[in-house]
Each structure stands twice: as C-alpha cells, then as structure tokens.
C-alpha cells in the first residue's frame, strides 16, 4: 500500500509539473505566474533533481515519472527564461532564487553560474542566484562534488570576486559568496 501511495504521489507531481511549466510558458512576463511557477518548480525539482550528479537516482526511484515529466517539459529552459526575463526585477529576490534553484537542480550549476558571471554587480540576480546555488549544494553536496574540478574552481573564483566587491546597501551577496566558496573547497 505504501508503494502505491508513493507511485500515486509521483504521478500527481508529474501532472502538476506539466501544468506549472505550461503556465510559465504561456505567461512568461507575468511576475505572479513566474513567482508561483518558480516556487513550484524548485519544489518539484527537489523531489526529482535532473542534474547529472543525482539524475540516475531520481530517474529510477519513486519519482521516476516526475523526473521524466520535468525533463520532457524542459523545466531547465523555463527556469532559465524566468531568470533572463526577470533577472533585474527589484523586490523579486525570492522568485529569482527559486528560478535559479530550479535551474541548478534541472540543468546543473554551470547554467546558473554563467548567468551570474554576466549579471552586473548589485543586480538582484546575483544575490538570489548565489543563495540558490548555496542552498541547493547545502541540501545535496553532490551537485558540487560531482561536477568537474574546473567548474568548482570557476564557482570558487566567482565567489572570491564577489566577496571583495564593495558592499551594496542591503545586499547580502558578499556573505553568501563566502559561504558558497567554503562549500567549493
């Protein structure tokens, strides 16, 4: 009975993933839709991460159907579009963090770090995406340990750069960068 309950939950989550992705694709500029869909995608991707470090476990486990739905629906593309479209949105740090976490879980941290490297100092995306990478890595260190040493070094170097930048009023990017750099070494 317990196995069928888990299978039913995974199937329902897969159906929910399809609806969430389709809503985000249909209304990519509506912040209320992207805010909600980013939160939902982060939660769904946490159940069935698609990044290479743990994909084999989520695809064959109880949430295999969810992992398949997330991959088939292109959740990484949806999360990337949310960051690209709303990356400079003020007062939307939580939405940006959720979208960055979903992107890291679905496509790997290299997709998030590429956007971070392009984001200007003081942009809302920098703090939110750094925090997302830190939170995802803290939850499952394999996202960092399974990536190649060059990428870990790249993340560490970026964090060191951010840690030496002048502080922005109310911005915690420097603090988060120091914490993330600690996980990279």
N, C-alpha and C positions, 0 to 999 in steps of 0.2 A: 504494500500500500504506500509506503514511504517513497519507493522508486517512482510509482506512477504520479504521485503528488509533485515530485521534483520535475518529472518529464512534462507534466501539465503546466507547471510554473514556467519552465523554459520555453515551451511552445507559446504561451501567452506573452512572454517577454519578447519573443521573436516577432510576433504580430504587432506588439507595441512599437518595436524598433522600426518596423516598416512605416507605421503611421507617423511616428516622430520625424523620420528622415523625409518623408514626403511633405509634411507640413513645412519643414525648414527649407526644402527646395522650392516649394510654391511661394513662400513669403520670405525670401532671404533678406529683405531690407526692413522688415518689421521687427523691431527690437523685442517686443513682448513675445513673439513667436520664437525668435532665436534664443532669448533668455531661457524660456521654458524647455526648448528642444535641446539646448546645450547641457542643461542640468540633467535631463533625462538620458541623453547620450552618454554623459560621463558615468551615470549610474549603471546603465546597461553595459557599457564597455568595461566597467569594473568587474562585472559578473563574468564576462567573456572577452578578456583582452585579446586583441589580434596581433599585437606587436610580436616580432619573431621570438623574443625571449620566452614567452609562455604560450604561444599560439597552439602548439601541439597538445598542451594540457586542456585548454578551453575548447578546442575543436573536437576532442574525443571524449570530453567529460559530460557531465549532466547538462551543461549549457551549450552543447554542440550545435543545436538548432538555432540558438540565439547567435552564436558566433557566425554561423553560415548566413543568417539574415543580415547581420551587421556588415559582413564582407560583401555580400551580394548587393546591398543597398548603397554601398560606397560611403559609409559613415565617415571615413577619414576625409573624403572630399568635402562633405557637408561641414565638418568642423573647420577645415582649412578655409572654406568660403566665409564662414562666420568670422574668423579672425581677420581675413583680408578685408571684409566689408566693414567690420565694426572695430577694428584694431585701435582706432584713435578716439573711440567714444568715451567721453568723460562720464564718470559715475556708473560705469558698467564693468567694473573690475571683476565682479563675481561671474558675470556672463562670459567675459574673456577667459577667466581662469577655468571655467567649466569646459569651454570650447577647446582650450589648449590641452586640458587633461584628456578629453575625448580624443583629440588628435594624437597625443602621445600614446594612449592606450591602443588606438586603432592603427596607427601608422608608424609609431616609433618616435623617440625624442628628437631624431635628426630633422624631422619635419617642423617641429616646434622651434628648435634652435636656429634653423635657417630664417624663420620669421623674426626671431629675437635679434639676430645679427643685423637685420635690415631696419628694425624699429629704431626711431630716434630716441636719444636719451630723454627721459622724462615722459615718454609716451605711456598711456595706461596699459598697453600690451606688455611692456617689459616686466613690470612688477607682477602682473597677473600670470603671465606665461612662466616666469621663473618660479613662482609659487606653485603653479600646476605641476611642473616637472619635479619639484621637490616633493610635493605631496604624493604624486604617483610613485616616485622612486622610494619614498619612505614606506609606502604601502607594500611595494614589491620591488626589492632591490635588483631583481633580475633584469629590470628594464635598463639599468645602468651596467650591471656586471656582464650581461650577455652581449652588449654592443662592443664593437672593436675599440681597442685602446686609443686609436686616433680620435674617435668621436668623444670618448670620455675626456681626453685631453682638450679637445675643442670646447666642450662644455665647461671644463675647469678654467680654461683661459678666458672664456667669455665672462664667467663669474668673477674672476680676478679683475678683469677690466671694469665691470660694473661696481665692484667693491671699492674701487679707487676714484670713482666719479664723484663730483660734488653732490651733496645731498639735495634732493628736491623737497620742497615743503610738503610734508605729509606722505612722502613716498618711502616705502619700505624695501625697495628693490635691492639696496645695498645689503640689508640684513639677510634677505632671502638668498642673495647671491653667495654670501659667506656660508650659509647653511648648506646650500646645494654643492658648493665647492668641497665641503667636508665629505659629502657622500661620494664625490667623484674620485677621491684619493684613497 
